[in-house]
Amino acid sequence: MEEISLHILDIAENSLRASAKRIEILVNRDRAQDLLKILVIDNGRGMDEETLARVRNPFFTTKHKKTGLGIPLLAQAAEQAGGSLTIESAPGRGTRLTVTFQWDHLDRPMVGAMADTLLMIIAGHPELDIVYEERDEGNIFRLDTAEIKNDLDGVPINSSAVLEALRGMLKDGIRIR
């Protein structure tokens, strides 16, 4: 995957397969430390120690296919850009993935079309609560679909008019590319 946003989509799909009802995506650009840090936290069923130990193996997957390349490719991208990937998880407690990249590293992938990634998740999984928070030089942008759904008073969050409004909000709010 060439963009970090596509890795985030893959991680979100993993969270959904783990029965997550809420996913938090926290993005922080720390210019003083030349660092991009991304956390993805879900409230899914979590992983036992054996699964957690094997999750970086590209030939291990809990899906019906033969390989599970998402986590290994993200870990490789992070390490090639002077960063790292860690995963904390326990059964019944969800999963917390932290990935860092050296911001100015030549091999850091572009963040990419994060707004489009979030819109795909929202449109395809309206039952899911998503929190996206981005911090960059004191600027904070936050989107919480649970709050938005509450304000919509029964209008589906994946209706075309709401998605169009969300697209504008995300395009205006997301600064880290």
VEXKE-7974 format. One record per residue: y, z negated, x negated of N, C-alpha, C in turn. Coordinates in steps of 0.05 Angstrom, whole numbers, padded with zeros to 5 digits, always signed. Layout:
N
YZXYZXYZX
...
//
This chain:
177
-00023+00000-00017+00000+00000+00000+00025+00000-00018
+00044+00016-00011+00067+00020-00028+00090+00002-00021
+00090-00010+00003+00112-00027+00011+00102-00055+00019
+00118-00074+00013+00111-00102+00020+00108-00105+00050
+00125-00091+00066+00123-00093+00095+00096-00085+00106
+00083-00066+00093+00056-00058+00101+00035-00079+00095
+00039-00093+00072+00022-00116+00066+00025-00138+00087
+00050-00142+00096+00056-00162+00116+00042-00155+00142
+00042-00129+00149+00028-00120+00173-00002-00126+00171
-00014-00121+00148-00042-00127+00143-00048-00157+00146
-00031-00173+00134-00034-00202+00136-00032-00211+00165
-00013-00200+00180-00010-00207+00208-00035-00200+00224
-00046-00177+00218-00071-00169+00232-00093-00188+00225
-00095-00198+00201-00115-00218+00194-00110-00243+00210
-00085-00251+00213-00078-00275+00229-00087-00271+00258
-00082-00248+00269-00090-00243+00297-00121-00244+00300
-00135-00233+00281-00165-00235+00282-00174-00264+00280
-00158-00281+00268-00164-00309+00266-00153-00325+00290
-00147-00311+00311-00138-00323+00337-00111-00337+00335
-00094-00329+00316-00068-00342+00314-00051-00335+00339
-00036-00355+00348-00017-00351+00370+00011-00350+00361
+00015-00359+00335+00042-00360+00323+00040-00352+00294
+00057-00335+00285+00059-00326+00257+00088-00329+00248
+00092-00343+00226+00118-00345+00214+00119-00328+00188
+00139-00312+00186+00143-00295+00162+00170-00304+00150
+00169-00316+00127+00193-00327+00115+00198-00312+00089
+00221-00299+00086+00228-00283+00063+00252-00294+00050
+00251-00300+00024+00273-00312+00010+00278-00297-00017
+00302-00287-00020+00309-00274-00045+00327-00294-00060
+00317-00303-00083+00332-00323-00099+00342-00308-00124
+00367-00299-00123+00379-00284-00144+00380-00300-00170
+00386-00326-00169+00388-00342-00193+00362-00343-00208
+00339-00343-00194+00313-00343-00207+00301-00315-00209
+00315-00294-00200+00305-00267-00200+00278-00265-00186
+00277-00277-00162+00252-00281-00148+00253-00272-00119
+00232-00259-00109+00228-00254-00081+00203-00270-00073
+00207-00288-00054+00185-00304-00045+00180-00300-00015
+00155-00295-00008+00148-00290+00020+00125-00309+00028
+00129-00323+00050+00108-00340+00061+00100-00328+00088
+00074-00328+00093+00064-00321+00120+00046-00344+00128
+00054-00356+00150+00041-00380+00159+00031-00375+00188
+00005-00381+00193-00005-00377+00220-00019-00402+00229
-00024-00403+00255-00038-00426+00267-00066-00417+00277
-00077-00398+00263-00104-00388+00269-00126-00408+00262
-00150-00399+00263-00173-00418+00259-00176-00427+00230
-00163-00414+00211-00165-00422+00183-00191-00412+00171
-00193-00418+00145-00217-00410+00130-00230-00434+00117
-00256-00433+00116-00271-00454+00101-00269-00449+00071
-00278-00467+00055-00275-00465+00026-00289-00440+00015
-00313-00434+00026-00328-00411+00016-00313-00385+00021
-00302-00382+00045-00286-00357+00052-00261-00356+00035
-00248-00379+00032-00223-00379+00016-00229-00372-00013
-00251-00380-00023-00259-00373-00051-00265-00343-00054
-00273-00330-00033-00281-00302-00035-00259-00282-00025
-00237-00292-00014-00218-00275-00001-00205-00255-00020
-00204-00260-00045-00192-00241-00065-00211-00220-00075
-00236-00222-00067-00257-00203-00075-00254-00178-00057
-00249-00155-00069-00246-00131-00052-00271-00122-00038
-00294-00133-00045-00319-00126-00032-00327-00147-00011
-00309-00166-00006-00314-00186+00015-00295-00180+00038
-00306-00181+00062-00289-00179+00086-00303-00193+00109
-00288-00202+00128-00299-00213+00153-00298-00192+00175
-00288-00168+00168-00286-00146+00188-00312-00130+00187
-00314-00110+00204-00338-00094+00206-00340-00072+00185
-00320-00070+00168-00321-00050+00146-00332-00062+00121
-00335-00047+00100-00349-00057+00076-00331-00069+00056
-00304-00065+00058-00286-00076+00038-00263-00089+00052
-00251-00108+00038-00228-00122+00047-00206-00120+00026
-00191-00099+00026-00173-00093+00004-00145-00105+00007
-00138-00115+00031-00111-00124+00036-00101-00146+00017
-00115-00168+00016-00107-00191-00001-00109-00183-00030
-00131-00171-00039-00133-00164-00068-00110-00145-00076
-00103-00126-00060-00082-00107-00067-00055-00121-00068
-00050-00139-00049-00025-00154-00049-00023-00172-00074
-00045-00185-00081-00046-00202-00105-00041-00186-00130
-00053-00162-00131-00049-00145-00154-00020-00136-00156
-00008-00128-00134+00020-00119-00134+00038-00142-00143
+00033-00166-00134+00049-00189-00142+00047-00194-00172
+00022-00195-00181+00018-00201-00210+00029-00179-00228
+00028-00154-00219+00040-00132-00235+00070-00134-00236
+00082-00148-00217+00111-00152-00216+00119-00180-00224
+00103-00192-00242+00110-00218-00252+00109-00241-00233
+00094-00238-00211+00091-00258-00190+00063-00269-00187
+00058-00279-00164+00032-00291-00158+00027-00292-00128
+00002-00298-00121-00006-00301-00093-00023-00326-00091
-00017-00343-00072-00033-00367-00067-00039-00368-00037
-00062-00379-00030-00070-00382-00002-00080-00410+00002
-00069-00423+00022-00079-00450+00030-00090-00447+00058
-00113-00457+00063-00125-00455+00090-00147-00476+00093
-00151-00483+00118-00173-00502+00125-00180-00496+00154
-00206-00499+00161-00214-00495+00188-00198-00511+00208
-00189-00498+00229-00173-00511+00250-00144-00517+00242
-00136-00510+00218-00109-00516+00209-00092-00491+00203
-00103-00468+00206-00088-00443+00200-00088-00436+00171
-00071-00417+00164-00069-00407+00137-00040-00404+00129
-00036-00409+00103-00009-00406+00091-00012-00389+00066
-00001-00365+00066-00001-00347+00044+00026-00346+00031
+00028-00350+00005+00053-00349-00009+00050-00327-00031
+00069-00309-00031+00069-00287-00051+00097-00286-00063
+00097-00284-00090+00123-00281-00104+00123-00256-00121
+00147-00245-00124+00151-00222-00141+00176-00227-00158
+00176-00219-00183+00201-00219-00198+00218-00197-00186
+00242-00204-00176+00258-00184-00161+00264-00159-00177
+00274-00163-00202+00283-00140-00218+00260-00127-00234
+00236-00135-00229+00213-00123-00244+00210-00094-00236
+00205-00077-00256+00202-00049-00252+00179-00042-00232
+00158-00059-00232+00135-00053-00215+00136-00067-00188
+00158-00080-00181+00159-00093-00155+00160-00072-00133
+00142-00073-00114+00144-00054-00092+00169-00058-00075
+00178-00038-00063+00201-00040-00044+00191-00058-00020
+00210-00073-00009+00203-00088+00015+00196-00069+00037
+00211-00048+00040+00204-00027+00059+00215-00033+00087
+00203-00021+00107+00213-00021+00134+00204-00045+00149
+00214-00068+00142+00206-00093+00154+00212-00094+00184
+00235-00082+00192+00242-00081+00221+00220-00066+00236
+00212-00044+00226+00191-00028+00240+00164-00043+00241
+00158-00057+00219+00133-00073+00218+00134-00094+00240
+00156-00109+00241+00158-00130+00261+00157-00119+00290
+00170-00096+00294+00170-00083+00321+00142-00075+00328
+00126-00065+00309+00098-00057+00315+00082-00081+00324
+00086-00103+00310+00071-00128+00317+00079-00138+00344
+00105-00138+00350+00115-00148+00375+00106-00130+00398
+00108-00104+00394+00100-00085+00416+00071-00086+00421
+00055-00089+00400+00026-00089+00404+00014-00115+00412
+00029-00137+00408+00018-00164+00413+00040-00181+00426
+00048-00174+00451+00069-00189+00463+00063-00219+00468
+00038-00226+00468+00030-00254+00472+00035-00271+00448
+00038-00258+00425+00041-00272+00399+00070-00281+00396
+00073-00305+00386+00100-00315+00378+00104-00310+00349
+00125-00296+00342+00131-00289+00315+00158-00301+00307
+00159-00314+00284+00184-00323+00273+00188-00307+00247
+00210-00293+00245+00218-00280+00220+00244-00292+00211
+00243-00302+00186+00268-00314+00175+00272-00302+00147
+00296-00294+00142+00304-00282+00117+00328-00297+00105
+00326-00304+00080+00348-00317+00066+00355-00301+00041
+00381-00295+00038+00390-00280+00015+00419-00288+00010
+00424-00301-00013+00451-00309-00021+00466-00324+00001
+00454-00344+00013+00467-00360+00033+00467-00347+00061
+00460-00321+00063+00458-00308+00089+00430-00314+00100
+00430-00322+00126+00404-00328+00139+00403-00311+00164
+00380-00297+00167+00375-00283+00192+00348-00294+00203
+00348-00300+00229+00324-00312+00241+00319-00299+00268
+00294-00292+00272+00286-00281+00298+00261-00297+00307
+00262-00308+00331+00240-00323+00341+00233-00312+00369
+00210-00299+00371+00203-00285+00396+00198-00305+00418
+00190-00330+00412+00186-00350+00434+00213-00356+00447
+00234-00358+00431+00260-00363+00443+00270-00339+00459
+00264-00315+00448+00273-00291+00462+00258-00288+00488
+00232-00293+00488+00216-00291+00513+00227-00310+00534
+00234-00334+00526+00245-00354+00544+00271-00343+00557
+00288-00330+00541+00313-00319+00551+00309-00294+00568
+00287-00281+00565+00282-00256+00581+00274-00262+00610
+00268-00286+00616+00263-00294+00644+00242-00276+00658
+00219-00272+00644+00198-00257+00656+00197-00227+00649
+00218-00216+00637+00217-00188+00629+00199-00187+00604
+00180-00169+00603+00162-00167+00580+00177-00161+00554
+00170-00175+00533+00183-00171+00507+00177-00143+00496
+00155-00131+00505+00148-00105+00496+00157-00082+00515
+00175-00088+00533+00187-00067+00549+00205-00050+00531
+00208-00025+00538+00223-00007+00521+00252-00016+00517
+00265-00027+00537+00293-00035+00534+00295-00059+00515
+00276-00078+00517+00277-00102+00500+00271-00093+00471
+00251-00076+00468+00244-00067+00441+00267-00052+00428
+00282-00037+00443+00305-00023+00432+00327-00043+00424
+00331-00063+00440+00350-00084+00432+00341-00099+00408
+00315-00105+00406+00305-00119+00382+00307-00101+00357
+00303-00075+00361+00306-00056+00338+00334-00058+00327
+00354-00058+00344+00382-00061+00335+00387-00087+00321
+00377-00109+00333+00380-00135+00322+00367-00137+00294
+00343-00127+00291+00329-00127+00265+00343-00110+00245
+00351-00086+00253+00364-00068+00234+00390-00080+00224
+00405-00094+00241+00430-00107+00233+00425-00132+00216
+00404-00146+00222+00400-00172+00210+00385-00172+00183
+00366-00153+00180+00350-00152+00156+00366-00140+00134
+00369-00154+00112+00385-00144+00089+00367-00139+00065
+00345-00153+00063+00328-00149+00039+00311-00125+00042
+00315-00107+00023+00300-00081+00025+00285-00077+00000
//
